[in-house]
């Protein structure tokens, strides 16, 4: 049974085609992975099926009585609420029924017999519904799910304005799971999750009885939870049965078949054109030449399979700095209250350091404190000499209205228009990306522009806060190679051990420093 049917949908932004005659069916209980390179239109597809975007052509049809829960890349929380408030909002329909039931009980104190019987029947139905939906176990349900994603350790009575980006994502994801929609739409849910919470979500989705559509660049996670792949490439949406590894095998077979078919046709066209050129002037063979020319005109030409544009990253190395890059003594991280006990840390020239640990324990705070972007609660920090530091923030500002071209050009006005465009193109960005505002680019496209900016100057220290968030597989591999090749010091915060474990020299776990219970 199909719970969602997308028929012949076409959509684009200006000259940029996102989907071309795309059709899609989501069957009951299917676990779908929606994949494609950065900027191919995955998030746009989810926005179309949820009605946030209207397609240029085609239809989107949901079956009756389905409820849809959507966690996107840009979900936000309302200031002033606690985590518990947000999670209880998942049950707001049940709380509304309870209010109606209490109002009915109040009305029973002063009504006639006919109205009393009506109210008794109605409250009985409401009571049964609340019991079926687990209304009287809501707090226990909230605690259980919140525990799975690490929110209990943060504190359910904590104001959401105090949370880190990763913690906010956990709250929204927990609320979504508590709502138990019949269809889950998840746009990169693992981006801000720690390893143990990714494992919890993985188990949850493996056992999820309803259907879901998942966008993720975490191939290991995709492999574990999906049984159908939809692949977007060059505005074409294609369905494959199986997990990500099975998709890769099938995709490569199809690609090689398409390349061979195109090459065979090109060889046939060359032979026919050669025959026509040699024989059209000869009276004896002119008829055969004309016949082949007509066949050539009617031939349906195959398109050459396009090669996906892969980014090319590389960082310029600055002058040699002093031996010690940073030395900190008795360092206590935090804002209004300490996040860590006092620690002594030293970072030396050429060191490649990964910082890991669950969200909210101060990884980003550590980077900003070491760089002098915010003060430590206690302790002293000595920075070395001749430092040239390049910093990549976890997220761009939400309202960055500059185009990608302007973003680079404003920072490096001496560059020509052609040089800026060439630099962005090397990072895998097309002309449509280059002329789009930063705030409307996908997370991966936005990250590539900001990496491009980092590549225009020489550094001897690179500090990167979750640089792989939103990046597709090719971009991650290229970034890994560029950081391996960089001769300077690298300090990276990442929740993806498979990205950094093969090349870093040291790993710090902030869980070893925290004053909190982990």
C-alpha positions in Angstrom: 0.0 0.0 0.0 1.4 3.4 -1.0 1.3 6.1 1.7 2.9 8.7 -0.6 2.8 9.1 -4.3 4.8 11.7 -6.2 3.9 11.8 -9.9 6.0 13.5 -12.6 7.3 16.4 -10.5 9.5 19.0 -12.1 11.0 21.8 -10.1 13.8 24.4 -10.4 15.2 27.6 -9.1 15.7 30.0 -12.1 18.0 28.2 -14.6 18.9 25.5 -12.0 16.9 22.3 -12.5 16.4 20.4 -9.2 14.0 17.6 -10.3 13.0 16.6 -13.8 9.8 14.5 -14.2 10.5 12.7 -10.9 8.2 10.0 -9.6 8.4 8.4 -6.2 6.3 5.9 -4.1 6.6 5.3 -0.4 5.1 2.0 0.6 3.8 1.2 4.1 6.7 0.2 6.4 9.4 1.1 3.9 12.7 2.6 5.2 14.0 4.9 2.5 17.4 6.5 2.2 17.3 9.6 0.0 20.9 10.2 -1.3 22.8 12.4 -3.7 25.7 14.9 -3.7 25.5 18.2 -2.0 23.1 20.5 -3.8 21.3 17.8 -5.8 18.0 18.7 -4.2 17.4 16.2 -1.4 16.1 18.8 1.1 14.1 20.5 -1.7 12.4 17.2 -2.4 11.3 16.9 1.3 10.1 20.5 1.2 8.0 19.7 -1.9 6.4 16.6 -0.4 5.6 18.5 2.8 4.0 21.4 0.9 6.7 24.0 1.9 7.6 24.2 -1.8 5.2 24.0 -4.7 6.5 22.0 -7.7 6.5 23.7 -11.1 4.8 20.6 -12.5 3.4 17.3 -11.1 1.5 16.1 -8.1 2.1 15.0 -4.5 -0.5 12.7 -2.9 -0.6 11.5 0.6 -2.9 8.7 1.7 -5.7 9.5 4.1 -5.1 9.6 7.9 -1.2 9.7 7.7 0.6 12.0 10.1 4.0 13.3 9.0 6.9 14.3 11.3 9.7 16.3 9.7 13.1 17.1 11.2 15.0 19.4 8.8 18.4 21.0 8.8 17.1 24.3 10.0 14.6 23.5 12.7 14.4 26.0 15.6 13.2 26.1 19.2 11.1 28.8 20.9 13.0 30.8 23.6 11.8 30.6 27.1 10.8 26.9 27.0 12.5 24.1 29.0 13.4 20.9 27.4 10.5 19.2 29.2 8.1 21.8 27.9 9.2 21.1 24.3 8.9 17.3 24.8 5.4 17.6 26.4 4.3 19.6 23.3 4.6 16.3 21.4 1.4 15.3 23.3 -0.5 18.6 23.0 -3.5 16.9 21.3 -3.9 14.6 24.3 -3.6 17.5 26.7 -6.3 19.3 24.8 -8.6 16.3 25.1 -7.9 16.2 28.8 -8.9 19.8 29.1 -12.1 19.1 27.2 -12.8 16.2 29.5 -12.3 18.3 32.6 -14.6 21.0 31.2 -17.2 18.3 30.6 -16.9 17.1 34.3 -17.4 20.7 35.4 -20.5 21.0 33.3 -21.9 17.8 34.8 -22.4 19.6 38.1 -25.2 21.7 36.7 -27.0 20.1 33.8 -30.2 18.1 33.0 -30.3 14.3 32.6 -30.2 14.3 28.8 -27.1 16.5 28.7 -25.6 14.4 31.6 -25.9 11.2 29.5 -24.3 13.0 26.5 -21.4 14.1 28.6 -20.9 10.7 30.2 -20.8 9.1 26.8 -18.4 11.7 25.4 -16.0 11.6 28.4 -16.0 7.8 28.3 -14.8 7.9 24.7 -12.1 10.5 25.6 -11.0 8.4 28.6 -10.6 5.3 26.5 -8.6 7.3 23.8 -6.3 8.7 26.5 -5.6 5.3 27.9 -5.0 3.8 24.5 -2.5 6.6 23.6 -0.6 6.2 26.9 -1.5 9.6 28.2 -1.1 8.6 31.9 2.5 7.3 31.2 3.6 10.4 29.3 6.3 11.5 31.9 7.8 7.9 31.9 7.7 7.8 28.1 9.5 11.2 27.9 12.1 10.1 30.4 12.8 6.9 28.5 13.2 8.5 25.0 15.1 11.5 26.4 17.5 9.1 28.1 18.1 7.3 24.8 19.3 10.6 23.2 21.2 11.9 26.2 18.7 14.7 27.3 18.3 13.5 30.8 22.0 14.1 31.5 21.6 17.7 30.2 18.6 18.3 32.5 15.0 18.3 31.3 14.2 21.5 33.2 17.0 23.4 31.4 16.0 26.4 29.2 16.4 25.7 25.5 18.2 29.0 25.0 21.2 27.6 27.0 21.6 24.6 24.7 24.3 24.0 22.1 23.4 23.4 18.5 23.8 19.7 18.9 21.7 19.6 22.1 18.9 21.6 20.3 18.9 19.0 17.5 18.6 16.2 20.1 15.6 18.0 21.7 13.8 18.4 18.3 14.5 14.8 17.3 13.3 13.4 20.7 10.1 15.4 20.3 9.6 14.1 16.8 10.0 10.5 18.0 7.6 11.0 20.9 5.0 12.3 18.4 5.1 8.8 16.7 4.0 10.0 13.3 3.1 7.4 10.7 5.7 8.9 8.4 9.1 10.2 9.6 11.1 12.6 7.5 14.7 13.0 8.8 17.2 15.4 7.2 20.7 14.5 8.4 19.6 13.6 12.0 23.1 12.2 13.0 24.9 15.5 12.3 24.9 16.5 15.9 24.6 13.2 17.7 27.3 11.4 19.6 28.3 7.9 18.8 26.2 6.2 21.5 23.2 8.3 20.6 23.6 7.5 16.9 23.6 3.8 17.9 20.4 4.3 19.9 18.7 6.1 17.0 20.0 3.3 14.7 18.3 0.6 16.8 15.1 2.7 17.1 14.8 3.1 13.3 15.7 -0.6 12.7 12.7 -1.5 14.8 10.4 1.3 13.5 7.2 -0.2 12.2 6.1 2.8 10.1 7.7 4.3 7.0 10.5 6.9 7.0 12.6 8.9 4.5 16.1 9.6 5.7 18.7 12.0 4.3 22.2 11.2 5.5 25.8 11.2 4.4 26.7 8.7 7.1 26.9 5.6 4.9 27.4 3.2 7.8 24.2 4.5 9.4 22.3 4.3 6.1 23.4 0.7 5.6 22.1 -0.3 9.0 18.6 1.2 8.8 17.3 1.5 5.1 15.9 -1.1 2.7 15.3 1.2 -0.3 17.5 3.9 -1.8 16.3 6.8 -3.9 19.2 8.5 -5.7 19.1 12.1 -7.1 21.6 12.9 -9.7 21.4 15.6 -12.4 17.7 16.2 -11.5 16.8 12.5 -12.1 15.4 10.5 -9.2 16.0 6.7 -9.4 14.8 3.9 -7.1 17.0 1.0 -6.0 16.1 -1.9 -3.7 18.5 -2.6 -0.8 20.9 -0.7 1.4 23.6 1.7 0.4 26.2 -0.9 -0.4 23.8 -2.7 -2.7 22.9 0.7 -4.3 26.6 1.4 -5.0 27.0 -2.0 -6.7 23.8 -1.6 -8.9 24.6 2.1 -9.7 28.1 1.2 -10.9 26.8 -1.6 -13.1 24.2 0.7 -14.7 26.8 3.5 -15.1 29.2 1.2 -16.9 26.4 -0.2 -19.1 25.4 3.4 -20.0 29.0 4.4 -20.9 29.4 1.3 -23.1 26.0 1.9 -24.9 27.0 5.5 -25.5 30.5 4.5 -26.8 28.9 1.9 -29.1 26.5 4.4 -30.5 29.2 7.0 -31.1 31.3 4.4 -33.0 28.2 3.5 -35.1 27.6 7.2 -35.9 31.2 7.6 -36.9 31.0 4.6 -39.3 27.7 5.8 -40.8 29.0 9.4 -41.2 32.2 8.1 -42.8 30.2 5.8 -45.2 27.9 8.8 -46.1 30.8 11.1 -46.8 32.6 8.6 -49.0 29.6 7.4 -51.0 27.1 10.3 -51.4 28.9 11.7 -54.4 29.1 8.3 -56.3 26.1 7.5 -58.4 26.3 3.8 -57.7 26.2 4.1 -53.9 24.3 7.4 -53.5 21.1 5.6 -52.6 22.8 3.6 -49.8 24.4 6.8 -48.5 21.0 8.6 -48.5 19.4 5.7 -46.8 22.0 5.7 -44.0 21.7 9.5 -43.7 17.9 9.1 -43.0 18.6 6.4 -40.5 21.1 8.7 -38.8 18.6 11.5 -38.6 16.0 9.2 -37.0 18.5 7.7 -34.5 17.6 8.5 -30.9 20.9 9.9 -29.5 22.1 8.7 -26.1 23.5 11.3 -23.8 27.0 10.8 -22.5 26.8 9.8 -18.8 27.8 12.9 -16.8 30.6 12.8 -14.3 29.7 14.3 -10.9 31.8 17.3 -10.2 34.1 16.4 -7.3 35.5 19.1 -5.1 39.3 19.7 -4.8 40.5 21.0 -1.4 44.0 22.1 -0.5 45.3 24.4 2.2 48.2 26.8 1.8 50.9 26.5 4.4 52.2 29.6 6.2 55.5 30.3 7.9 57.0 28.0 10.5 55.6 28.9 14.0 57.2 28.4 17.4 57.4 24.9 18.8 54.5 25.4 21.2 51.3 26.6 19.6 49.2 26.8 22.7 50.0 26.1 26.4 47.2 26.3 28.9 47.5 25.9 32.7 44.6 25.3 35.1 42.1 25.9 32.3 38.4 25.8 33.3 35.9 26.1 30.4 32.4 27.5 30.6 30.2 30.5 30.4 28.2 31.3 33.6 29.3 28.1 35.3 32.2 25.7 34.8 31.9 22.9 32.3 35.3 21.3 33.2 37.6 20.7 36.1 41.0 22.6 35.8 43.2 21.0 33.1 46.7 21.6 31.7 47.0 21.2 27.9 49.8 21.7 25.4 49.5 21.8 21.6 52.8 21.5 19.6 53.8 22.5 16.1 52.7 19.8 13.5 50.3 18.1 15.9 47.1 16.9 14.4 44.5 16.8 17.2 40.9 15.5 17.3 38.6 16.6 20.1 35.7 14.4 20.8 33.0 14.0 23.5 29.2 14.1 23.9 27.4 17.4 23.0 27.2 20.2 25.6 30.5 19.4 27.4 32.5 22.3 25.8 34.1 21.2 22.6 33.3 24.4 20.7 33.9 26.4 23.9 37.4 24.8 24.1 38.2 25.9 20.6 36.9 29.5 21.1 38.7 29.7 24.5 42.0 28.5 23.1 41.7 31.0 20.2 40.9 33.9 22.5 37.3 34.3 21.1 35.9 33.9 24.6 37.5 34.1 28.1 38.2 31.1 30.3 36.5 30.9 33.7 39.9 30.1 35.2 43.5 29.5 34.1 46.1 31.0 31.8 46.6 30.5 28.1 49.9 31.2 26.3 49.9 31.3 22.5 53.0 30.7 20.5 54.7 33.1 18.1 54.1 33.7 14.4 50.8 31.9 14.5 48.6 32.1 11.4 45.3 30.6 12.4 42.4 29.6 10.1 39.1 28.9 11.8 36.1 27.0 10.4 32.9 27.5 12.4 30.4 24.8 12.9 27.6 26.8 11.2 27.2 29.9 9.1 25.0 32.7 10.3 21.4 31.9 9.4 20.7 35.2 7.6 23.8 35.5 5.5 22.3 37.2 2.4 25.6 37.5 0.5 26.0 35.3 -2.6 28.8 32.8 -2.5 30.7 35.0 -5.0 30.3 38.1 -2.7 31.2 36.1 0.3 34.7 35.3 -1.1 35.1 38.6 -2.9 34.3 40.7 0.2 37.1 38.8 2.0 39.6 39.0 -0.9 38.7 42.1 -2.9 42.0 41.9 -4.9 40.9 38.7 -6.6 39.2 39.1 -10.0 35.7 37.9 -10.7 37.2 35.0 -12.8 39.6 34.0 -9.9 36.8 33.9 -7.4 34.6 31.8 -9.7 37.5 29.4 -10.4 38.2 29.0 -6.7 34.6 28.2 -6.0 34.4 25.8 -9.0 37.4 23.9 -7.6 35.3 23.3 -4.5 32.6 21.5 -6.5 30.3 24.5 -6.9 28.4 25.3 -10.1 27.5 28.8 -11.5 24.0 28.5 -9.9 25.6 27.9 -6.5 28.1 30.7 -6.9 25.4 33.3 -7.6 23.0 32.0 -4.9 22.7 33.6 -1.4 24.6 31.7 1.3 21.4 31.3 3.4 19.6 29.4 0.6 22.4 27.0 -0.2 22.2 23.5 1.2 24.3 22.8 4.3 26.9 21.0 2.2 27.2 23.8 -0.4 27.5 26.4 2.3 30.3 24.5 4.0 32.2 24.2 0.6 32.0 28.0 0.2 33.4 28.6 3.7 36.1 26.0 3.1 36.9 27.8 -0.2 37.4 31.0 1.8 39.8 29.2 4.2 41.8 28.0 1.2 42.6 31.5 -0.1 45.1 32.4 2.7 48.2 30.8 4.2 48.0 29.3 7.6 50.2 27.3 10.0 47.2 26.3 12.3 43.8 25.1 11.1 41.0 24.9 13.6 37.8 23.2 12.3 34.6 22.7 14.2 32.6 19.8 12.8 33.6 20.5 9.2 32.1 17.2 7.9 28.5 18.1 8.9 26.4 18.2 5.7 29.4 17.2 3.4 28.7 14.4 0.9 31.0 11.3 0.6 33.3 12.7 -2.1 33.8 16.0 -0.2 34.6 14.2 3.0 37.2 12.1 1.4 38.8 15.1 -0.4 38.8 17.1 2.9 40.4 14.2 4.7 43.2 14.0 2.1 43.7 17.8 2.2 44.1 17.8 6.0 46.5 14.8 5.8 48.6 16.6 3.3 48.7 19.9 5.3 52.0 20.2 7.1 50.9 22.6 9.8 48.9 22.0 13.0 45.3 20.8 12.8 42.8 21.0 15.6 39.4 19.4 14.7 36.2 18.8 16.5 34.3 15.9 15.0 31.7 13.3 15.9 32.9 11.0 13.1 35.8 8.8 14.2 36.0 7.2 10.8 36.9 10.6 9.4 39.9 11.4 11.6 41.2 8.2 13.3 43.5 7.3 10.4 45.5 10.5 10.3 45.4 12.4 13.6 48.3 12.2 16.1 46.3 12.7 19.2 42.7 12.5 20.5 41.3 14.5 23.4 38.0 13.4 25.0 36.4 16.3 26.9 34.3 13.7 28.8 37.5 13.1 30.8 37.5 16.8 31.9 33.8 17.4 32.6 32.3 18.2 35.9 29.0 16.7 34.7 27.8 13.1 34.9 28.2 11.5 31.4 
